[in-house]
Amino acid sequence: VSIQVAFTEVMTVTGTPQLTLETGGVDRDVNYASGDGSNTLTFTYTVQAGDTTGDLDYKATTSLALNGGTINDAAGNAATLTLATPGDANSLGNNKALVIDGVAPTVTNVTSTTGNGTLKVGDEASIQVVFSDTVNVANTPQLTLETGSTDRDVNYVSGTGSNTLTFTYTVQAGDASSDLDYKATTSLALNGGTIADAAGNAATLTLATPGASGSLGANKALVIDSTAPTVTSVTSSTSNGNYKLDDVIVVSVNFSEEVTLSSGGRLVLTLETGATDRTVTIFGPFTGTSGSGTYTVQATDTSSDLDYKATSSLALTVGTLRDAAANDATLTLVAPGAVNSLGANKAL
């Protein structure tokens, strides 16, 4: 900023007089730059970090100082250096409207408008990064989230011209978190873009430590569960042995996590029982890690080691079978006779 101090006559200058400006927390002494032999002396002010004022002015009527130099007229009379009262007629503040903003915007909070709860594959979370000042955004900054074995970089989608930037995260297969948060204090990145305030100050992108006050994890309780329940084993509570016509055998299907079979739901397991295959039906509603049904031996049924028919022998014929995050269970079984199959677990 080039500032001119006008005198009533031509002045001769030696040394480096200074003008003290009111610039917020720290006042700035700016040096004389030119004007010797004229009635107008120029001082140059370079805005520094932290400087701020709504209308730039000098600090007081005594803000023009010789600083070891001289300001004299041609006859050698020392100039009177008293200035107009700041803000009054002929002051810098009255003559010009110069707003100084040397304060970089900082991140004050990271939160989400998505309700607390569990998210599954395909669900979206809207994440907000809040700044201390209005910012303008160019291109597509990114926020890196901690989502298990693979971290996710989520893109900026909206918010330029405000103090709140929104990023959208879509849950992908394999993502997992007991309390969604970004990865580190450095997880907000420009990605070739810019985030700056109206004065052009580049925003400071440092985030609160994950889990600390002001972090996404502290502000929200978002559980990420993209892992579908799987069948861990098929077994029976019926004792090993030989079974005849009309005997009843209990068959149980065990899952990797708690699942819910909806009311009226039917989970059907097809058994290999000779000429005619038989089925075991598990009826809903039920919630747990294991569901059971019964098989009643019928005429002509025969097997030297009872097992299901194939890896595809478990089917959901009615309703839904899901975990708490609403991930649909994967019903693929191990091969008949393999470890954790009915045939391997029992001798029926």
C-alpha positions as CSV (number, residue, x, y, z in Angstrom):
1,V,0.0,0.0,0.0
2,S,1.5,3.3,-1.1
3,I,0.7,6.1,1.4
4,Q,1.3,9.8,0.6
5,V,1.8,12.5,3.3
6,A,1.3,16.0,1.7
7,F,2.9,19.2,3.1
8,T,2.2,22.8,2.6
9,E,5.5,23.3,0.7
10,V,8.4,21.5,-0.9
11,M,10.4,19.4,1.7
12,T,13.9,18.0,1.8
13,V,14.2,14.6,3.5
14,T,17.2,12.8,5.1
15,G,17.3,9.4,6.7
16,T,14.2,7.3,6.9
17,P,11.2,8.9,8.6
18,Q,8.4,6.5,9.6
19,L,4.6,6.5,9.8
20,T,2.9,4.3,12.4
21,L,-0.3,2.6,11.1
22,E,-3.1,1.1,13.2
23,T,-3.2,-2.5,11.9
24,G,-4.9,-4.6,14.6
25,G,-3.0,-6.5,17.2
26,V,0.4,-5.2,16.2
27,D,0.9,-1.6,14.8
28,R,3.2,-1.3,11.8
29,D,5.9,1.4,11.4
30,V,6.3,2.0,7.6
31,N,9.3,3.6,6.1
32,Y,9.6,6.7,3.9
33,A,10.3,5.6,0.3
34,S,10.4,8.7,-1.9
35,G,9.4,12.4,-2.4
36,D,12.5,14.4,-1.4
37,G,12.3,17.8,-3.2
38,S,8.5,17.7,-3.4
39,N,5.6,18.5,-1.2
40,T,4.5,14.9,-1.0
41,L,6.3,12.1,0.8
42,T,5.5,8.5,0.0
43,F,5.6,5.7,2.6
44,T,5.2,2.0,1.6
45,Y,3.3,-0.5,3.8
46,T,3.4,-4.2,3.1
47,V,0.6,-6.1,4.7
48,Q,1.8,-8.8,7.1
49,A,0.3,-11.9,8.6
50,G,-2.2,-11.0,11.3
51,D,-2.8,-7.4,10.1
52,T,-6.4,-6.4,10.1
53,T,-8.5,-3.2,9.9
54,G,-11.8,-2.2,8.5
55,D,-10.4,1.2,7.4
56,L,-6.7,1.7,7.3
57,D,-5.4,4.8,9.1
58,Y,-2.4,5.9,11.1
59,K,-2.5,5.4,14.8
60,A,-2.4,8.9,16.3
61,T,-1.8,12.6,15.5
62,T,1.9,11.9,16.5
63,S,2.3,8.9,14.2
64,L,4.7,10.7,11.8
65,A,8.2,10.5,13.3
66,L,11.7,11.5,12.1
67,N,13.3,8.2,13.2
68,G,16.7,9.9,13.2
69,G,16.1,11.7,9.9
70,T,14.9,15.2,9.0
71,I,12.1,16.8,7.1
72,N,12.8,20.5,6.4
73,D,11.8,23.2,3.9
74,A,14.3,24.9,1.6
75,A,15.1,27.5,4.3
76,G,15.9,24.7,6.8
77,N,12.7,25.0,8.9
78,A,11.8,21.7,10.4
79,A,8.4,20.6,9.4
80,T,5.6,20.4,11.9
81,L,4.7,16.7,11.9
82,T,1.3,16.8,13.7
83,L,-1.4,14.9,11.7
84,A,-5.1,15.3,11.6
85,T,-6.9,13.1,14.2
86,P,-7.4,9.6,12.7
87,G,-10.7,9.5,10.9
88,D,-11.1,13.3,10.6
89,A,-10.9,15.3,7.4
90,N,-7.5,14.9,5.6
91,S,-6.6,11.8,7.6
92,L,-5.8,8.5,5.7
93,G,-8.9,6.9,7.0
94,N,-11.1,9.7,5.9
95,N,-9.5,10.0,2.4
96,K,-9.4,6.3,1.5
97,A,-11.3,3.1,2.2
98,L,-8.6,0.5,2.5
99,V,-9.6,-2.7,4.2
100,I,-6.7,-4.8,5.5
101,D,-7.2,-8.5,6.0
102,G,-3.9,-10.3,6.7
103,V,-5.6,-13.1,8.7
104,A,-5.7,-16.5,7.0
105,P,-9.0,-18.4,7.5
106,T,-8.6,-21.5,9.7
107,V,-10.7,-24.6,10.2
108,T,-12.8,-24.3,13.4
109,N,-14.9,-27.5,13.1
110,V,-15.6,-30.6,11.1
111,T,-19.0,-32.2,11.4
112,S,-21.8,-33.8,9.3
113,T,-25.4,-33.1,8.6
114,T,-25.9,-36.9,8.2
115,G,-27.7,-38.3,11.3
116,N,-25.8,-40.5,13.7
117,G,-26.1,-44.2,13.0
118,T,-24.7,-47.0,10.9
119,L,-24.0,-46.6,7.2
120,K,-23.7,-49.5,4.7
121,V,-22.4,-49.8,1.1
122,G,-23.9,-47.1,-1.1
123,D,-25.0,-44.9,1.7
124,E,-23.7,-41.3,1.6
125,A,-22.4,-39.0,4.4
126,S,-22.4,-35.3,4.0
127,I,-19.4,-33.8,5.8
128,Q,-18.9,-30.1,6.6
129,V,-15.6,-28.3,7.1
130,V,-16.2,-25.0,8.9
131,F,-13.8,-22.1,8.6
132,S,-13.3,-19.0,10.7
133,D,-14.1,-16.7,7.7
134,T,-15.9,-16.9,4.3
135,V,-13.8,-18.7,1.8
136,N,-13.8,-19.1,-2.0
137,V,-12.9,-22.4,-3.6
138,A,-11.5,-23.3,-6.9
139,N,-11.3,-26.8,-8.3
140,T,-11.8,-29.8,-6.1
141,P,-10.1,-30.0,-2.7
142,Q,-10.3,-33.4,-0.9
143,L,-10.7,-34.7,2.6
144,T,-9.1,-38.1,3.5
145,L,-11.2,-40.3,5.8
146,E,-10.0,-43.2,7.9
147,T,-12.1,-46.1,6.6
148,G,-10.2,-49.2,7.5
149,S,-7.7,-51.0,5.3
150,T,-8.3,-48.5,2.5
151,D,-8.7,-44.8,3.3
152,R,-11.1,-42.8,1.1
153,D,-10.4,-39.4,-0.4
154,V,-13.7,-37.6,-0.6
155,N,-14.3,-34.6,-2.9
156,Y,-15.5,-31.0,-2.2
157,V,-19.0,-30.5,-3.6
158,S,-20.3,-27.1,-2.5
159,G,-19.9,-24.1,-0.2
160,T,-17.7,-21.6,-2.0
161,G,-18.7,-18.0,-0.9
162,S,-19.5,-19.2,2.6
163,N,-17.6,-20.4,5.7
164,T,-18.7,-24.0,5.4
165,L,-17.5,-26.4,2.7
166,T,-19.3,-29.7,2.1
167,F,-17.7,-33.0,1.1
168,T,-19.6,-36.1,0.1
169,Y,-18.5,-39.6,1.1
170,T,-20.1,-42.7,-0.4
171,V,-19.5,-46.0,1.5
172,Q,-17.7,-48.6,-0.5
173,A,-17.2,-52.3,-0.1
174,G,-14.6,-53.0,2.5
175,D,-15.0,-49.7,4.4
176,A,-15.1,-50.0,8.1
177,S,-15.1,-47.6,11.1
178,S,-16.6,-47.6,14.6
179,D,-16.6,-43.8,14.6
180,L,-16.0,-42.1,11.3
181,D,-13.2,-39.5,11.3
182,Y,-10.6,-38.0,9.0
183,K,-7.2,-39.6,9.0
184,A,-4.9,-36.9,10.3
185,T,-4.5,-33.2,11.0
186,T,-3.2,-32.9,7.4
187,S,-6.2,-34.7,5.8
188,L,-7.6,-31.6,4.2
189,A,-5.8,-31.1,0.9
190,L,-6.1,-28.6,-2.0
191,N,-5.7,-31.3,-4.7
192,G,-4.6,-28.7,-7.2
193,G,-7.3,-26.2,-6.1
194,T,-7.4,-23.2,-3.8
195,I,-9.2,-22.2,-0.6
196,A,-8.8,-18.5,0.2
197,D,-10.8,-15.6,1.8
198,A,-12.0,-12.6,-0.1
199,A,-8.7,-10.8,0.4
200,G,-6.9,-13.8,-1.2
201,N,-5.3,-15.1,2.0
202,A,-4.8,-18.9,1.5
203,A,-6.6,-20.8,4.2
204,T,-4.7,-22.7,6.8
205,L,-5.9,-26.3,6.4
206,T,-4.7,-27.8,9.6
207,L,-7.5,-29.9,11.3
208,A,-8.0,-30.8,15.0
209,T,-6.4,-34.1,16.0
210,P,-8.8,-36.9,15.0
211,G,-11.1,-37.6,18.0
212,A,-10.3,-34.3,19.6
213,S,-12.8,-31.5,20.1
214,G,-13.8,-30.0,16.8
215,S,-13.1,-33.2,14.9
216,L,-15.6,-35.2,12.9
217,G,-15.2,-38.1,15.3
218,A,-15.9,-36.0,18.3
219,N,-18.9,-34.2,16.7
220,K,-20.7,-37.2,15.2
221,A,-21.3,-40.9,15.8
222,L,-21.2,-42.4,12.3
223,V,-20.5,-46.2,12.2
224,I,-19.3,-47.5,8.8
225,D,-20.2,-51.2,8.2
226,S,-19.8,-52.3,4.6
227,T,-19.1,-56.0,5.4
228,A,-21.9,-58.4,4.6
229,P,-22.6,-61.2,7.0
230,T,-21.4,-64.6,5.8
231,V,-22.1,-68.2,6.8
232,T,-19.3,-69.5,9.0
233,S,-20.6,-73.0,9.5
234,V,-23.5,-75.4,9.2
235,T,-23.9,-77.9,12.1
236,S,-26.5,-79.7,14.2
237,S,-27.3,-80.0,17.9
238,T,-28.5,-83.6,17.2
239,S,-26.1,-86.2,18.4
240,N,-24.0,-88.2,15.9
241,G,-25.6,-91.5,15.0
242,N,-28.0,-93.3,12.7
243,Y,-31.5,-91.9,12.1
244,K,-34.6,-93.6,10.7
245,L,-38.0,-92.7,9.3
246,D,-39.7,-89.8,11.1
247,D,-36.7,-89.0,13.3
248,V,-36.1,-85.3,13.6
249,I,-32.7,-83.7,13.1
250,V,-31.9,-80.0,14.0
251,V,-29.8,-78.2,11.5
252,S,-28.2,-74.8,12.4
253,V,-26.7,-72.1,10.2
254,N,-24.1,-69.9,11.9
255,F,-23.2,-66.4,10.7
256,S,-20.2,-64.1,11.1
257,E,-22.2,-61.5,12.9
258,E,-25.7,-60.9,14.3
259,V,-28.3,-61.0,11.6
260,T,-32.1,-60.4,11.4
261,L,-34.4,-62.5,9.4
262,S,-37.5,-60.4,8.8
263,S,-41.0,-61.3,10.0
264,G,-42.4,-63.9,7.7
265,G,-39.0,-64.5,6.2
266,R,-37.8,-67.9,5.1
267,L,-34.3,-69.2,4.9
268,V,-34.2,-72.6,3.2
269,L,-31.3,-75.1,3.2
270,T,-31.4,-78.0,0.7
271,L,-30.0,-81.3,1.9
272,E,-28.6,-84.2,-0.1
273,T,-30.8,-87.1,1.0
274,G,-30.6,-89.5,-1.9
275,A,-33.2,-89.7,-4.7
276,T,-35.2,-86.8,-3.3
277,D,-33.5,-83.8,-1.7
278,R,-35.1,-82.4,1.5
279,T,-35.1,-78.9,2.8
280,V,-34.7,-77.3,6.2
281,T,-36.5,-74.0,6.7
282,I,-35.5,-71.3,9.2
283,F,-38.5,-69.0,9.8
284,G,-38.4,-65.3,10.6
285,P,-38.5,-63.2,12.6
286,F,-35.3,-64.0,14.4
287,T,-32.2,-62.1,15.4
288,G,-28.9,-63.7,16.3
289,T,-25.7,-65.2,15.0
290,S,-27.4,-68.7,14.5
291,G,-30.7,-69.8,13.0
292,S,-32.1,-73.3,13.2
293,G,-34.6,-75.5,11.5
294,T,-35.6,-79.2,11.5
295,Y,-35.4,-82.0,9.0
296,T,-37.7,-85.0,9.5
297,V,-36.4,-88.2,7.8
298,Q,-38.8,-89.4,5.2
299,A,-39.4,-92.6,3.3
300,T,-36.5,-93.4,0.8
301,D,-34.2,-90.8,2.4
302,T,-30.6,-92.0,2.6
303,S,-27.2,-90.6,3.4
304,S,-24.0,-92.0,4.8
305,D,-23.0,-88.6,6.1
306,L,-25.8,-86.0,6.0
307,D,-24.8,-82.8,4.3
308,Y,-26.3,-80.0,2.2
309,K,-26.3,-80.4,-1.6
310,A,-24.0,-77.6,-2.9
311,T,-22.4,-74.3,-2.1
312,S,-25.6,-72.6,-3.4
313,S,-27.9,-74.7,-1.2
314,L,-28.8,-71.9,1.2
315,A,-31.5,-69.5,-0.2
316,L,-33.6,-66.7,1.1
317,T,-37.0,-67.4,-0.4
318,V,-39.0,-64.8,1.4
319,G,-38.1,-61.5,3.3
320,T,-34.7,-60.1,4.1
321,L,-31.6,-61.3,6.0
322,R,-29.4,-58.4,7.1
323,D,-27.1,-57.1,9.7
324,A,-27.6,-54.0,11.8
325,A,-26.3,-51.8,9.0
326,A,-28.7,-53.4,6.6
327,N,-26.0,-55.3,4.7
328,D,-27.7,-58.3,3.0
329,A,-26.1,-61.6,4.1
330,T,-24.0,-63.5,1.7
331,L,-25.4,-67.1,1.6
332,T,-22.6,-69.0,-0.2
333,L,-21.6,-72.1,1.7
334,V,-18.3,-74.0,1.8
335,A,-18.2,-77.0,-0.4
336,P,-20.1,-80.1,1.0
337,G,-17.6,-82.1,3.1
338,A,-15.2,-79.2,3.5
339,V,-14.3,-77.7,6.9
340,N,-17.3,-76.0,8.5
341,S,-19.8,-77.9,6.4
342,L,-22.5,-80.0,7.9
343,G,-20.9,-83.2,6.8
344,A,-17.5,-82.2,8.3
345,N,-19.1,-81.0,11.6
346,K,-21.4,-84.0,12.2
347,A,-21.7,-87.7,11.5
348,L,-25.4,-88.2,10.8
